[in-house]
Amino acid sequence: MTTALDTSVLLDVFIPDPVFGTHSQRALEQCDLEGSMVIGEVVYAELAAYFSSKEQLDRTLRESDIAVIGSGLDALFAAGRAWKAHRAAGGKRYRIATDFMIGGHAMKQADRLLTRDQGFYRQHFRGLVVTAPGDFA
């Protein structure tokens, strides 16, 4: 089972977050036991803001058994179509294309997505298996 990871779950552990950190850590440990964990370019870029160097980020991901897998054109197309549908339905602009790119990546490169924003991803990516850290408690 391949699990795509959303930025929020990783930051819960890497920063760590006093409210969500323990649940997210447990979820990551379980996902690691069940298979592989991956992130795409967007999550990598968002994480980069919290690390002092590329080497530190790469080492942290390697030590956490998290691979960076490119999205691919199919994932980017799915993201763009979902974002267009969101905007056409009157969706707010605060949901930017990168949120949709994370969902598109998960749909095409993984079996499920681990996120704290499960409502958003379930709404916009029908058929994507979405899990939250609390699901692993």
Short mmCIF file of the C-alpha atoms (twelve columns), coordinates in Angstrom:
data_MODEL
# 
_entry.id   MODEL 
# 
loop_
_atom_site.group_PDB 
_atom_site.id 
_atom_site.type_symbol 
_atom_site.label_atom_id 
_atom_site.label_alt_id 
_atom_site.label_comp_id 
_atom_site.label_asym_id 
_atom_site.label_seq_id 
_atom_site.Cartn_x 
_atom_site.Cartn_y 
_atom_site.Cartn_z 
_atom_site.pdbx_PDB_model_num 
ATOM 1   C CA . MET A 1   0.000   0.000  0.000   1 
ATOM 2   C CA . THR A 2   1.424   3.366  -1.034  1 
ATOM 3   C CA . THR A 3   0.361   6.371  1.025   1 
ATOM 4   C CA . ALA A 4   0.709   9.919  -0.263  1 
ATOM 5   C CA . LEU A 5   1.289   12.408 2.541   1 
ATOM 6   C CA . ASP A 6   -0.105  15.915 2.869   1 
ATOM 7   C CA . THR A 7   2.122   18.683 4.186   1 
ATOM 8   C CA . SER A 8   0.089   19.285 7.347   1 
ATOM 9   C CA . VAL A 9   0.628   15.749 8.644   1 
ATOM 10  C CA . LEU A 10  4.379   15.963 8.118   1 
ATOM 11  C CA . LEU A 11  4.632   19.376 9.756   1 
ATOM 12  C CA . ASP A 12  2.697   17.987 12.749  1 
ATOM 13  C CA . VAL A 13  5.640   15.654 13.287  1 
ATOM 14  C CA . PHE A 14  8.602   17.685 12.028  1 
ATOM 15  C CA . ILE A 15  7.812   20.928 13.924  1 
ATOM 16  C CA . PRO A 16  6.169   19.189 16.160  1 
ATOM 17  C CA . ASP A 17  2.563   20.258 16.757  1 
ATOM 18  C CA . PRO A 18  1.403   19.908 20.391  1 
ATOM 19  C CA . VAL A 19  -2.197  19.105 19.386  1 
ATOM 20  C CA . PHE A 20  -1.835  16.896 16.311  1 
ATOM 21  C CA . GLY A 21  1.763   15.647 16.550  1 
ATOM 22  C CA . THR A 22  1.154   12.390 18.413  1 
ATOM 23  C CA . HIS A 23  -1.724  11.266 16.167  1 
ATOM 24  C CA . SER A 24  0.210   12.158 13.022  1 
ATOM 25  C CA . GLN A 25  3.330   10.341 14.232  1 
ATOM 26  C CA . ARG A 26  1.281   7.220  14.954  1 
ATOM 27  C CA . ALA A 27  -0.358  7.409  11.534  1 
ATOM 28  C CA . LEU A 28  3.007   7.737  9.768   1 
ATOM 29  C CA . GLU A 29  4.390   4.758  11.669  1 
ATOM 30  C CA . GLN A 30  1.371   2.657  10.662  1 
ATOM 31  C CA . CYS A 31  1.578   3.771  7.012   1 
ATOM 32  C CA . ASP A 32  5.253   2.837  6.987   1 
ATOM 33  C CA . LEU A 33  4.406   -0.632 8.308   1 
ATOM 34  C CA . GLU A 34  1.705   -1.073 5.659   1 
ATOM 35  C CA . GLY A 35  3.871   -0.101 2.683   1 
ATOM 36  C CA . SER A 36  5.569   2.958  1.277   1 
ATOM 37  C CA . MET A 37  5.075   6.683  1.837   1 
ATOM 38  C CA . VAL A 38  5.449   9.301  -0.886  1 
ATOM 39  C CA . ILE A 39  5.189   13.023 -1.439  1 
ATOM 40  C CA . GLY A 40  5.066   15.078 -4.609  1 
ATOM 41  C CA . GLU A 41  6.756   18.282 -5.655  1 
ATOM 42  C CA . VAL A 42  4.226   20.567 -3.964  1 
ATOM 43  C CA . VAL A 43  4.616   18.957 -0.547  1 
ATOM 44  C CA . TYR A 44  8.394   18.994 -0.954  1 
ATOM 45  C CA . ALA A 45  8.282   22.729 -1.763  1 
ATOM 46  C CA . GLU A 46  6.010   23.471 1.183   1 
ATOM 47  C CA . LEU A 47  8.286   21.526 3.547   1 
ATOM 48  C CA . ALA A 48  11.358  23.382 2.251   1 
ATOM 49  C CA . ALA A 49  10.155  26.536 3.996   1 
ATOM 50  C CA . TYR A 50  10.710  24.819 7.362   1 
ATOM 51  C CA . PHE A 51  14.210  23.420 6.840   1 
ATOM 52  C CA . SER A 52  17.502  25.303 6.917   1 
ATOM 53  C CA . SER A 53  18.917  23.435 3.923   1 
ATOM 54  C CA . LYS A 54  17.993  21.056 1.132   1 
ATOM 55  C CA . GLU A 55  20.357  18.492 2.662   1 
ATOM 56  C CA . GLN A 56  18.532  18.648 5.988   1 
ATOM 57  C CA . LEU A 57  15.146  18.171 4.319   1 
ATOM 58  C CA . ASP A 58  16.402  15.330 2.123   1 
ATOM 59  C CA . ARG A 59  18.008  13.602 5.118   1 
ATOM 60  C CA . THR A 60  14.807  13.941 7.178   1 
ATOM 61  C CA . LEU A 61  12.723  12.445 4.377   1 
ATOM 62  C CA . ARG A 62  15.215  9.617  3.839   1 
ATOM 63  C CA . GLU A 63  15.327  8.812  7.576   1 
ATOM 64  C CA . SER A 64  11.516  8.841  7.633   1 
ATOM 65  C CA . ASP A 65  11.320  6.441  4.661   1 
ATOM 66  C CA . ILE A 66  9.453   9.020  2.564   1 
ATOM 67  C CA . ALA A 67  10.149  9.078  -1.168  1 
ATOM 68  C CA . VAL A 68  9.639   12.047 -3.463  1 
ATOM 69  C CA . ILE A 69  7.765   10.873 -6.547  1 
ATOM 70  C CA . GLY A 70  7.013   13.234 -9.406  1 
ATOM 71  C CA . SER A 71  3.377   13.948 -10.109 1 
ATOM 72  C CA . GLY A 72  3.367   13.298 -13.844 1 
ATOM 73  C CA . LEU A 73  1.148   14.913 -16.435 1 
ATOM 74  C CA . ASP A 74  -1.909  12.749 -15.666 1 
ATOM 75  C CA . ALA A 75  -1.876  13.904 -12.030 1 
ATOM 76  C CA . LEU A 76  -1.437  17.541 -13.026 1 
ATOM 77  C CA . PHE A 77  -4.293  17.281 -15.517 1 
ATOM 78  C CA . ALA A 78  -6.561  15.738 -12.847 1 
ATOM 79  C CA . ALA A 79  -5.595  18.553 -10.481 1 
ATOM 80  C CA . GLY A 80  -6.411  21.230 -13.040 1 
ATOM 81  C CA . ARG A 81  -9.779  19.694 -13.865 1 
ATOM 82  C CA . ALA A 82  -10.710 19.428 -10.174 1 
ATOM 83  C CA . TRP A 83  -9.652  23.050 -9.574  1 
ATOM 84  C CA . LYS A 84  -11.705 24.214 -12.564 1 
ATOM 85  C CA . ALA A 85  -14.775 22.335 -11.269 1 
ATOM 86  C CA . HIS A 86  -14.269 23.874 -7.826  1 
ATOM 87  C CA . ARG A 87  -14.121 27.399 -9.235  1 
ATOM 88  C CA . ALA A 88  -17.074 26.793 -11.587 1 
ATOM 89  C CA . ALA A 89  -19.144 25.673 -8.589  1 
ATOM 90  C CA . GLY A 90  -18.407 28.975 -6.841  1 
ATOM 91  C CA . GLY A 91  -15.487 27.695 -4.796  1 
ATOM 92  C CA . LYS A 92  -13.406 30.315 -3.020  1 
ATOM 93  C CA . ARG A 93  -10.085 31.481 -4.378  1 
ATOM 94  C CA . TYR A 94  -8.278  30.645 -1.133  1 
ATOM 95  C CA . ARG A 95  -8.163  27.096 -2.457  1 
ATOM 96  C CA . ILE A 96  -5.252  27.438 -4.828  1 
ATOM 97  C CA . ALA A 97  -4.046  25.072 -7.505  1 
ATOM 98  C CA . THR A 98  -1.393  23.544 -5.218  1 
ATOM 99  C CA . ASP A 99  -4.081  22.043 -2.959  1 
ATOM 100 C CA . PHE A 100 -5.481  20.316 -6.015  1 
ATOM 101 C CA . MET A 101 -2.021  19.206 -7.159  1 
ATOM 102 C CA . ILE A 102 -1.590  17.288 -3.888  1 
ATOM 103 C CA . GLY A 103 -4.875  15.479 -4.555  1 
ATOM 104 C CA . GLY A 104 -3.992  14.773 -8.183  1 
ATOM 105 C CA . HIS A 105 -0.612  13.390 -7.119  1 
ATOM 106 C CA . ALA A 106 -2.263  11.102 -4.570  1 
ATOM 107 C CA . MET A 107 -4.791  9.831  -7.126  1 
ATOM 108 C CA . LYS A 108 -2.149  8.888  -9.663  1 
ATOM 109 C CA . GLN A 109 0.864   7.947  -7.527  1 
ATOM 110 C CA . ALA A 110 -0.603  6.303  -4.422  1 
ATOM 111 C CA . ASP A 111 -3.348  4.102  -3.048  1 
ATOM 112 C CA . ARG A 112 -4.483  6.648  -0.458  1 
ATOM 113 C CA . LEU A 113 -3.820  10.121 0.951   1 
ATOM 114 C CA . LEU A 114 -3.067  10.856 4.599   1 
ATOM 115 C CA . THR A 115 -4.229  14.384 5.449   1 
ATOM 116 C CA . ARG A 116 -5.924  16.458 8.132   1 
ATOM 117 C CA . ASP A 117 -8.024  18.101 5.387   1 
ATOM 118 C CA . GLN A 118 -9.982  14.977 4.495   1 
ATOM 119 C CA . GLY A 119 -13.276 16.764 3.742   1 
ATOM 120 C CA . PHE A 120 -11.695 18.860 1.004   1 
ATOM 121 C CA . TYR A 121 -9.996  15.925 -0.700  1 
ATOM 122 C CA . ARG A 122 -13.052 13.660 -0.462  1 
ATOM 123 C CA . GLN A 123 -15.196 16.369 -2.030  1 
ATOM 124 C CA . HIS A 124 -12.887 17.162 -4.934  1 
ATOM 125 C CA . PHE A 125 -11.256 13.795 -5.639  1 
ATOM 126 C CA . ARG A 126 -14.012 11.213 -5.726  1 
ATOM 127 C CA . GLY A 127 -12.566 7.731  -5.674  1 
ATOM 128 C CA . LEU A 128 -9.450  8.804  -3.758  1 
ATOM 129 C CA . VAL A 129 -9.090  6.935  -0.482  1 
ATOM 130 C CA . VAL A 130 -8.567  9.647  2.120   1 
ATOM 131 C CA . THR A 131 -7.430  8.928  5.657   1 
ATOM 132 C CA . ALA A 132 -6.774  11.147 8.640   1 
ATOM 133 C CA . PRO A 133 -4.270  10.673 11.463  1 
ATOM 134 C CA . GLY A 134 -7.134  9.936  13.869  1 
ATOM 135 C CA . ASP A 135 -8.102  6.926  11.724  1 
ATOM 136 C CA . PHE A 136 -4.960  5.170  12.995  1 
ATOM 137 C CA . ALA A 137 -5.518  5.786  16.718  1 
# 
